[in-house]
Amino acid sequence: MSTTKTPSNGPDPILLTLFANRFMSVAEAMGRSLQQTSISTNIKERLDFSCALFAPDGDLVANAPFIPIHLGSMSFAVKYQMNLYGKSLKEGDVLMTNSPHAGGSYVIFCLDQDPFMFTSLRFSHLPDITIITPVFDSKSKKIIFFTASRGHHADIGGILPGSMPPTSVNIFEEGAEIVSFKIVNGGIFDRDGLIDYMVTKPSQYPGSSGCRNIRDVESDLKAQIAANHKGIQLIHAIVDDYGLETVQEYMFHIRNNAEMSVRNLLKDVAKRAGTNLLSAIDYLDDGSPIQLKVEIDETKGSAVLDFEGTGCEVRGNLNSPISVVHSAVIYCMRAMLDLDIPLNAGCLVPLEIKIPQKSLLAPSRTAAVCGGNVLTSQRIVDVVLKAFHAAAASQGCTNNLTFGAGGKDKDGNSIAGWGYYETIAGGSGAGPGWHGTDGVHTHITNTRIGDVEILERRYPVMLHEFGLRSGSGGVGKWHGGEGVVRSIEFLEPMQVSILSERRTRQPYGLEGGGPGAFGRNTWIKKCRQEDGDLDEKGDLRTRNINIGGKASVWMGKGDQLVIETPGGGAWGAPEGTVKSSHEHIKAWEPRGSIAERAAAQAAF
């Protein structure tokens, strides 16, 4: 990092560990603050947020174990805002952004250029709103850190409630887009500007609505601002304890330590594989290939990851922002390290990532991207891990379910409403020496499902089934994890959407292991009374309709959606193992927000 120099005598190992944990604890405390002060199900219950600490040049310093897909791309957002505002930022300023165009790989090399010249390079998707706060030194008044938090907001407008439309074909259909907005200016919260960005502007696009529940979004954004402020207080406490020079010195050492760890990993991979050339390919459900070639320099411990051969931009929303590719790669590198170090920018230093222009990994400015962030990212991880021969494929999906009401009335005026969003677990892939795990959020996401009591209390739905999907994991010496079954009945008519993958292509197994099962989305539709379609008991008959991986359906009262998520791939030939033994599952322990609150109370 440009603000410090490497001391000739090297870092003290005790202080290195201490500062790594102190920096991580800042992000953890920010996350606790955000969860406690937010009100939405998405952030408070599902924990779909991330908090992190960044250097004055925008590099990621440390994070807590939040959402990996956020952490690589948040650095792009910080660097873009730095370049946009220059030295004009002052104490009391807080920035807000969610635009896929406000960043890209150019920020690493071209910070002296006009940021709007590079709008084809992208990060994030619209529901992920990033709040960035500069941290000023109390003496010099210079920026010494940035704190940032990113939360997935359940509705920011667009053509459908939930702002994750499975049928979107351009960015304007997915909701409010904010390149840069100073949501707090000199300590003054700009509510009028927020309403303009979140409600007025997105409703101007034909067929779209503004944010359907601006009160909840505003409250959660204030919680993000407060979480950033908590981080600032803790950073100042560290500086007061050790002095700014020492703090920034070890900020550099932590990044350097991560860099050397990845270099050693790459050397070891080439040695074990007996070659410095690795490759892999996998396909999205529509047949679009994601191809990777890895060339390792064994002397330097560096590598070139080239995605040449990846398919062109798609008409739907599975196009992936460039920084999502970086997030997936940095996650894979950290996951393959058998070391307890914070994920930070140093993990990417030994890597050169090449992404072909006009591909689905570097789409045009108006391309839809909401599925790329949550689905294509999972496939990128599968491809990287396949190239490094690290593990079989996990479910490769996040099974994005949205439903809600509100939008526009018959005259085209925006009306208040609500939107709900959740991701659903599946099976993780097995590896050399371990079984896959059943019913978990895998890889690039790290959220959880909302508690059924909260779901049914807040929304007009009833959960009929939520359990493991028997037989969905791949069969092998080390078997893949099972997917889940989630069946929801809707108690009043509403728009319901599913955005999912692995419905036509199974998660692969490795070394002779079997693949995981396909996912499936089934609409159990009640026939209409006027049709007179009754069974022998006089009840209305139902129809089972496979709606495919990406669909938006107007559900009637009493209709159900049954989501069966994919299992993970297996590793190795079966060798007579009994798949149903589940010897990898630990004894059951209470989990969820209620159990966590009880545990927190018991700790005092």
C-alpha positions in Angstrom: 0.0 0.0 0.0 1.3 3.4 -1.0 1.2 5.0 2.4 3.8 2.8 4.1 7.3 1.4 3.5 8.5 -2.1 4.4 10.9 -1.9 7.4 14.2 -3.7 6.7 14.0 -5.9 9.7 10.5 -7.3 8.8 7.4 -7.5 10.9 7.2 -8.8 14.4 5.1 -12.1 14.1 3.2 -11.4 17.4 2.3 -7.9 16.3 1.4 -9.2 12.8 -1.2 -11.6 14.4 -2.4 -9.0 16.8 -3.0 -6.4 14.1 -4.7 -8.9 11.8 -7.1 -9.7 14.5 -7.6 -6.1 15.6 -8.5 -5.1 12.0 -10.8 -8.1 11.6 -12.5 -7.2 14.9 -13.3 -3.7 13.5 -15.2 -5.3 10.7 -16.9 -7.8 13.0 -18.0 -5.0 15.3 -19.4 -3.1 12.3 -21.3 -6.2 11.3 -22.8 -6.6 14.8 -23.9 -2.9 14.8 -25.5 -3.2 11.4 -27.4 -6.4 12.3 -28.7 -4.9 15.6 -29.8 -1.6 14.2 -31.3 -2.8 10.8 -35.0 -3.7 10.6 -35.3 -5.7 7.3 -35.5 -9.4 7.2 -32.9 -9.4 4.5 -30.2 -7.8 6.7 -31.3 -8.5 10.2 -32.3 -12.1 9.8 -30.6 -13.4 6.6 -27.4 -11.5 7.3 -27.1 -10.5 3.6 -24.5 -7.8 4.3 -20.7 -7.3 4.5 -18.5 -4.8 6.4 -14.8 -4.2 5.7 -11.9 -2.0 6.3 -9.9 -0.4 3.4 -6.6 1.3 3.1 -6.3 5.0 2.0 -5.6 3.7 -1.6 -8.8 1.6 -1.5 -7.2 -1.8 -1.1 -9.1 -4.3 1.1 -7.2 -4.5 4.5 -9.4 -6.9 6.4 -13.0 -8.2 6.7 -15.0 -10.5 8.9 -16.4 -13.7 7.3 -19.4 -12.1 5.6 -20.4 -12.4 2.0 -17.3 -13.3 -0.3 -19.0 -11.9 -3.4 -19.1 -8.4 -1.8 -15.6 -8.3 -0.5 -13.6 -8.3 -3.7 -15.9 -5.9 -5.5 -16.2 -3.4 -2.6 -12.6 -2.4 -3.2 -13.6 -1.4 -6.8 -16.4 0.8 -5.4 -14.1 2.5 -2.9 -11.4 3.2 -5.5 -14.0 4.6 -7.9 -15.4 7.1 -5.4 -11.8 8.1 -4.4 -11.0 8.9 -7.9 -14.3 10.7 -8.4 -14.1 13.0 -5.4 -10.3 13.4 -5.1 -9.3 15.5 -2.1 -12.7 17.2 -1.8 -14.0 14.7 0.8 -14.3 16.1 4.3 -15.2 14.8 7.7 -19.0 14.1 8.0 -19.2 13.0 4.3 -20.7 9.6 3.6 -21.0 8.2 0.0 -23.6 5.8 -1.4 -23.4 3.8 -4.6 -24.8 0.7 -6.3 -24.1 1.2 -10.0 -22.5 -1.6 -11.8 -20.7 1.1 -13.8 -19.1 2.9 -10.9 -15.9 0.9 -11.0 -14.1 -1.9 -12.8 -10.5 -3.2 -13.2 -9.4 0.1 -14.7 -9.2 1.6 -11.2 -6.0 -0.4 -10.6 -4.1 1.1 -13.5 -5.9 4.3 -14.5 -6.8 6.2 -11.4 -5.6 9.4 -13.1 -8.1 9.1 -15.9 -11.7 10.3 -16.1 -13.8 7.6 -14.3 -16.7 8.0 -16.7 -14.5 6.9 -19.6 -14.5 3.3 -18.4 -18.2 2.7 -17.7 -18.2 -0.6 -19.5 -16.3 -2.2 -16.7 -18.6 -3.1 -13.8 -19.0 -4.2 -10.3 -21.9 -5.5 -8.2 -25.7 -5.6 -8.9 -28.2 -3.0 -8.0 -29.8 -4.4 -4.8 -26.3 -4.4 -3.2 -26.0 -0.8 -1.9 -22.6 0.2 -0.6 -22.1 2.9 2.0 -18.5 4.3 2.2 -17.1 6.6 4.9 -13.6 8.1 4.9 -11.6 8.0 8.1 -9.6 11.1 8.8 -6.5 11.4 11.0 -7.3 13.6 14.0 -4.1 15.5 13.6 -3.2 15.7 9.9 -6.8 15.6 8.7 -5.8 13.3 5.9 -7.7 10.1 5.0 -6.0 7.1 6.7 -8.7 4.4 6.1 -12.1 3.9 4.7 -14.9 1.9 6.3 -17.6 0.4 4.1 -20.7 -1.7 4.4 -22.7 -3.3 1.7 -26.3 -4.6 2.2 -28.7 -6.4 -0.1 -31.9 -4.4 0.0 -35.0 -6.4 -0.7 -36.6 -3.8 -3.0 -35.1 -0.9 -4.9 -37.7 -0.6 -7.6 -37.7 -2.1 -11.1 -40.3 -4.1 -13.0 -41.0 -6.7 -10.2 -41.1 -6.7 -6.4 -37.8 -7.9 -4.9 -35.7 -6.1 -7.7 -34.3 -9.5 -8.9 -36.5 -10.0 -12.0 -35.7 -13.3 -13.7 -36.8 -11.9 -17.0 -34.8 -8.6 -17.0 -32.9 -7.9 -20.2 -31.4 -4.5 -19.4 -30.2 -2.7 -16.3 -33.1 -0.2 -16.2 -35.6 -3.0 -15.4 -33.7 -3.9 -12.2 -34.3 -0.8 -10.2 -32.6 2.4 -9.0 -29.0 2.9 -10.2 -26.8 5.3 -8.2 -23.3 6.0 -9.6 -22.4 8.3 -6.6 -24.5 10.1 -4.1 -23.3 11.9 -1.0 -26.0 10.6 1.3 -24.5 12.5 4.2 -22.8 15.9 3.4 -20.9 17.5 6.2 -22.9 15.6 8.7 -26.3 16.4 7.1 -28.5 13.5 5.9 -29.9 14.2 2.4 -33.3 12.6 2.6 -34.7 14.5 -0.4 -31.9 13.3 -2.6 -32.4 9.7 -1.4 -36.1 9.9 -2.4 -35.2 11.2 -5.8 -32.7 8.5 -6.5 -34.7 5.6 -5.0 -38.4 6.5 -5.8 -38.7 9.1 -8.5 -36.0 8.2 -11.0 -36.5 4.4 -11.3 -40.3 4.9 -11.8 -39.6 6.9 -14.9 -38.6 3.8 -16.9 -41.6 2.2 -18.7 -43.1 -0.6 -16.7 -40.9 0.0 -13.6 -41.7 1.2 -10.1 -39.7 3.2 -7.6 -38.7 1.6 -4.4 -41.8 -0.1 -3.0 -40.9 0.3 0.7 -38.6 3.3 1.0 -39.1 3.6 4.8 -37.4 0.2 5.4 -34.6 0.9 2.9 -33.9 4.3 4.4 -33.8 2.8 7.9 -31.3 0.1 6.8 -29.1 2.7 5.0 -29.0 4.7 8.3 -27.9 1.4 10.0 -25.1 1.1 7.5 -24.0 4.6 8.1 -24.0 3.9 11.8 -22.0 0.7 11.3 -19.4 2.6 9.4 -19.2 5.2 12.2 -18.6 2.4 14.7 -15.7 1.3 12.6 -14.2 4.8 12.6 -14.4 4.9 16.4 -12.5 1.6 16.7 -9.9 2.5 14.2 -9.1 5.7 16.1 -8.8 3.6 19.2 -6.2 1.4 17.5 -4.3 4.5 16.3 -4.4 6.0 19.8 -2.9 2.7 21.2 -0.1 2.2 18.7 0.4 5.4 16.7 -0.5 5.9 13.0 2.9 4.9 11.6 2.9 1.5 13.3 -0.8 0.9 12.3 -0.1 1.6 8.7 3.1 -0.3 8.7 1.3 -3.5 9.8 -1.5 -2.8 7.4 1.2 -3.3 4.7 2.6 -6.4 6.3 -0.8 -8.1 6.5 -1.3 -7.6 2.7 2.3 -8.8 2.1 1.7 -11.9 4.2 -1.4 -12.8 2.1 0.5 -12.3 -1.1 3.3 -14.6 -0.1 0.8 -17.2 1.1 -0.8 -17.3 -2.3 2.6 -17.4 -4.1 3.5 -20.5 -2.0 0.1 -22.0 -2.8 0.6 -21.6 -6.5 4.1 -23.2 -6.4 2.7 -26.1 -4.4 -0.2 -26.6 -6.9 2.2 -26.7 -9.9 4.5 -29.2 -8.0 1.7 -31.6 -7.1 0.0 -31.4 -10.5 3.3 -32.0 -12.3 2.4 -29.2 -14.7 2.1 -25.4 -14.7 -0.8 -25.4 -17.1 -4.3 -26.0 -15.7 -7.7 -25.7 -17.4 -11.4 -26.2 -16.9 -14.8 -25.4 -18.5 -18.4 -25.5 -17.3 -21.6 -24.3 -18.7 -24.6 -22.2 -17.7 -28.0 -23.7 -18.1 -28.5 -21.9 -21.4 -25.3 -23.5 -22.8 -23.0 -20.5 -22.4 -19.5 -21.7 -21.6 -17.2 -20.3 -18.9 -13.7 -21.4 -19.7 -10.5 -20.9 -17.8 -6.8 -21.5 -18.5 -4.3 -21.1 -15.7 -0.5 -20.7 -16.4 1.6 -20.8 -13.2 5.1 -19.3 -13.0 6.7 -21.7 -10.6 9.7 -19.5 -10.0 7.8 -16.4 -9.0 4.7 -18.1 -7.6 2.5 -16.1 -9.8 -0.2 -17.1 -12.3 -2.2 -15.8 -15.3 -5.9 -16.8 -15.2 -7.3 -16.4 -18.7 -11.1 -16.7 -19.3 -10.7 -16.6 -23.1 -13.3 -18.9 -24.7 -16.1 -17.8 -22.3 -19.4 -17.2 -24.1 -20.6 -13.8 -25.3 -22.9 -11.5 -23.5 -26.4 -13.0 -22.9 -29.7 -11.4 -23.4 -30.9 -12.2 -19.9 -29.3 -11.2 -16.6 -26.6 -13.8 -16.1 -24.0 -11.3 -17.3 -21.3 -11.0 -14.6 -19.6 -7.7 -13.6 -15.8 -7.8 -14.0 -15.2 -7.4 -10.3 -17.4 -10.4 -9.5 -14.9 -12.5 -11.4 -12.2 -10.9 -9.1 -14.3 -11.7 -6.1 -14.7 -15.3 -7.1 -11.0 -15.7 -7.7 -9.9 -14.0 -4.5 -12.4 -16.2 -2.6 -11.0 -19.4 -4.2 -7.4 -18.4 -3.4 -8.3 -17.8 0.2 -10.4 -21.0 0.5 -7.5 -23.1 -0.8 -5.1 -21.6 1.8 -4.6 -23.7 4.9 -3.7 -20.7 6.9 -5.6 -18.4 9.3 -5.2 -15.0 7.6 -7.7 -12.3 6.8 -8.9 -12.2 3.2 -7.4 -9.0 1.7 -6.0 -7.4 -1.4 -2.7 -9.2 -1.1 -4.4 -12.5 -2.3 -4.7 -10.9 -5.8 -1.2 -9.5 -6.2 0.4 -12.7 -7.7 -2.5 -13.1 -10.1 -3.2 -11.6 -13.5 -6.8 -12.0 -14.5 -7.6 -11.8 -18.2 -11.3 -11.4 -19.2 -12.3 -11.2 -22.8 -14.2 -8.1 -23.8 -17.8 -8.5 -25.0 -18.1 -11.8 -23.1 -20.7 -12.5 -20.4 -17.9 -11.7 -17.9 -17.4 -8.2 -19.4 -20.8 -7.1 -20.6 -21.9 -3.8 -22.2 -23.2 -0.9 -20.2 -27.0 -1.6 -20.5 -26.8 -5.4 -20.0 -28.8 -6.9 -17.2 -26.6 -8.3 -14.4 -28.6 -9.2 -11.3 -28.3 -13.0 -12.0 -24.6 -12.7 -12.8 -23.8 -11.5 -9.2 -25.7 -14.4 -7.5 -25.6 -17.3 -10.1 -22.8 -16.8 -12.6 -20.4 -16.1 -9.7 -21.1 -19.6 -8.3 -20.2 -21.1 -11.7 -17.0 -19.1 -11.8 -16.0 -20.6 -8.4 -16.8 -24.1 -9.7 -14.6 -23.5 -12.7 -11.7 -22.2 -10.7 -11.8 -25.0 -8.2 -12.2 -27.5 -11.0 -9.0 -26.1 -12.7 -7.1 -26.4 -9.5 -8.6 -29.9 -8.9 -9.6 -28.8 -5.4 -13.2 -30.0 -5.0 -16.2 -31.3 -6.8 -18.9 -28.8 -7.8 -21.3 -27.5 -5.2 -24.9 -26.7 -6.0 -23.8 -23.8 -8.3 -26.8 -21.8 -7.4 -28.3 -19.5 -4.8 -32.0 -20.2 -5.7 -33.2 -16.6 -5.5 -36.8 -16.4 -4.5 -38.7 -13.0 -4.5 -42.3 -12.2 -4.0 -44.3 -9.1 -3.1 -46.9 -6.5 -4.0 -47.2 -2.9 -5.0 -45.6 -0.9 -7.8 -47.9 1.1 -10.0 -51.6 1.7 -10.1 -53.8 1.7 -13.2 -52.8 5.3 -13.9 -49.1 4.5 -13.8 -48.5 6.2 -10.4 -46.1 4.5 -8.0 -47.8 3.0 -4.9 -46.4 1.7 -1.7 -45.9 -2.0 -1.4 -43.3 -4.5 -0.2 -40.9 -7.1 -1.5 -39.3 -10.2 0.0 -36.1 -11.8 -1.1 -34.3 -15.0 0.0 -31.7 -17.4 -1.1 -32.0 -21.1 -0.5 -29.4 -23.6 0.5 -28.2 -26.7 -1.4 -25.5 -29.3 -1.3 -21.8 -28.6 -1.2 -19.2 -30.6 -3.2 -17.0 -33.3 -1.8 -13.2 -33.3 -1.9 -10.3 -35.6 -1.3 -11.0 -36.6 2.2 -14.3 -35.1 3.1 -18.0 -35.5 2.2 -20.0 -32.6 1.0 -22.3 -30.8 3.5 -26.1 -31.0 3.3 -28.3 -28.0 3.0 -25.9 -25.1 3.2 -25.3 -21.8 1.4 -22.1 -22.5 -0.5 -19.0 -20.6 -1.7 -19.6 -17.1 -2.8 -22.6 -16.5 -0.6 -22.7 -16.8 3.1 -26.2 -15.8 4.0 -28.8 -17.9 5.9 -32.4 -18.6 5.5 -35.0 -16.5 7.5 -36.7 -18.1 10.5 -40.0 -19.6 9.6 -41.7 -17.9 12.5 -40.6 -14.5 11.2 -41.4 -15.3 7.6 -45.0 -16.4 8.4 -45.6 -13.5 10.8 -44.4 -10.7 8.5 -45.7 -12.0 5.1 -48.9 -13.7 3.8 -47.3 -17.1 3.3 -47.2 -20.5 5.0 -44.2 -22.8 4.9 -45.3 -26.4 4.3 -41.9 -28.1 4.0 -38.3 -27.3 4.5 -35.9 -30.2 4.7 -33.2 -32.2 3.1 -33.8 -33.6 -0.4 -32.9 -37.2 -0.1 -30.8 -38.7 -2.8 -29.8 -35.4 -4.4 -26.1 -35.5 -3.5 -23.6 -37.2 -5.8 -22.6 -40.8 -5.0 -18.9 -41.6 -4.5 -16.2 -42.5 -2.1 -16.8 -39.0 -0.7 -20.4 -38.2 -1.4 -21.9 -34.8 -2.3 -24.1 -32.9 0.1 -27.9 -33.1 -0.2 -30.0 -30.2 -1.6 -33.2 -29.1 0.2 -36.9 -29.0 -0.5 -38.7 -25.7 0.4 -42.5 -25.6 -0.2 -44.3 -22.3 0.3 -48.1 -21.6 0.1 -49.2 -18.1 -0.8 -52.2 -16.9 1.3 -53.1 -14.1 -1.1 -52.5 -13.4 -4.8 -49.0 -12.0 -5.5 -46.2 -11.9 -8.0 -43.7 -14.6 -7.3 -40.3 -15.0 -9.1 -37.5 -17.5 -9.1 -34.0 -17.0 -10.5 -32.0 -20.2 -10.4 -29.4 -22.3 -12.2 -28.4 -26.0 -12.3 -31.8 -26.9 -13.6 -30.5 -28.5 -16.9 -26.8 -29.2 -16.0 -25.8 -31.2 -13.0 -23.1 -30.2 -10.6 -20.1 -32.3 -11.6 -18.3 -34.9 -9.6 -14.5 -35.5 -9.8 -12.2 -38.5 -9.8 -15.1 -40.9 -10.7 -17.6 -39.3 -8.3 -21.2 -38.9 -9.4 -22.8 -35.6 -10.1 -25.4 -33.9 -7.9 -29.0 -33.8 -8.9 -30.6 -31.1 -11.0 -32.7 -28.5 -9.2 -36.4 -28.2 -10.0 -39.1 -25.5 -9.4 -42.7 -26.7 -9.4 -45.9 -24.6 -9.2 -48.8 -26.4 -7.5 -51.7 -24.4 -9.0 -55.2 -24.6 -7.7 -57.8 -24.9 -10.4 -60.5 -22.2 -10.5 -63.9 -22.6 -9.0 -65.6 -21.7 -12.2 -63.9 -24.6 -14.0 -65.7 -27.0 -11.8 -62.6 -29.2 -11.6 -63.2 -31.0 -8.3 -61.8 -34.3 -6.9 -63.9 -37.1 -5.4 -64.0 -35.2 -2.0 -65.4 -32.0 -3.6 -62.1 -30.1 -3.3 -60.5 -28.1 -6.2 -58.0 -30.2 -8.1 -54.4 -28.9 -8.5 -52.0 -28.9 -11.4 -48.2 -29.4 -11.1 -46.4 -27.1 -13.5 -42.6 -27.1 -13.9 -41.8 -23.4 -14.3 -38.1 -23.8 -15.2 -35.1 -22.1 -13.7 -36.1 -18.5 -14.4 -39.7 -17.4 -14.2 -42.1 -14.9 -12.8 -45.6 -16.1 -12.0 -48.8 -14.5 -10.6 -49.7 -16.9 -7.8 -53.3 -17.2 -6.7 -54.5 -17.7 -3.2 -53.6 -21.2 -2.0 -51.0 -21.8 -4.8 -47.7 -23.3 -3.7 -44.2 -23.1 -5.1 -41.9 -26.2 -4.4 -38.2 -25.5 -4.8 -35.9 -28.5 -4.9 -32.3 -27.3 -4.9 -29.3 -29.1 -6.5 -27.0 -31.4 -4.6 -23.3 -31.4 -4.6 -21.0 -33.5 -6.7 -19.1 -36.5 -5.2 -15.3 -37.2 -5.2 -13.9 -40.6 -6.1 -15.6 -43.9 -7.2 -18.1 -45.3 -4.7 -16.2 -48.3 -3.4 -19.3 -49.7 -1.7 -19.8 -46.8 0.7 -23.3 -46.3 2.0 -24.4 -42.8 1.1 -27.2 -42.5 3.6 -24.9 -42.9 6.6 -24.2 -39.1 6.9 -21.3 -39.7 9.2 -20.0 -36.2 8.4 -23.0 -34.6 10.1 -22.4 -33.4 13.6 -24.9 -33.6 16.4 -27.8 -31.1 15.9 -27.4 -27.8 17.6 -30.0 -25.0 17.8 -29.3 -22.4 15.0 -30.9 -19.2 13.7 -31.5 -15.7 15.0 -33.5 -16.8 18.1 -30.8 -19.2 19.2 -28.1 -16.7 18.5 -29.9 -14.0 20.6 -30.3 -16.5 23.4 -26.6 -17.4 23.3 -25.6 -13.7 23.3 -27.8 -13.0 26.3 -26.3 -16.0 28.1 -22.8 -14.6 27.5 -23.4 -11.6 29.8 
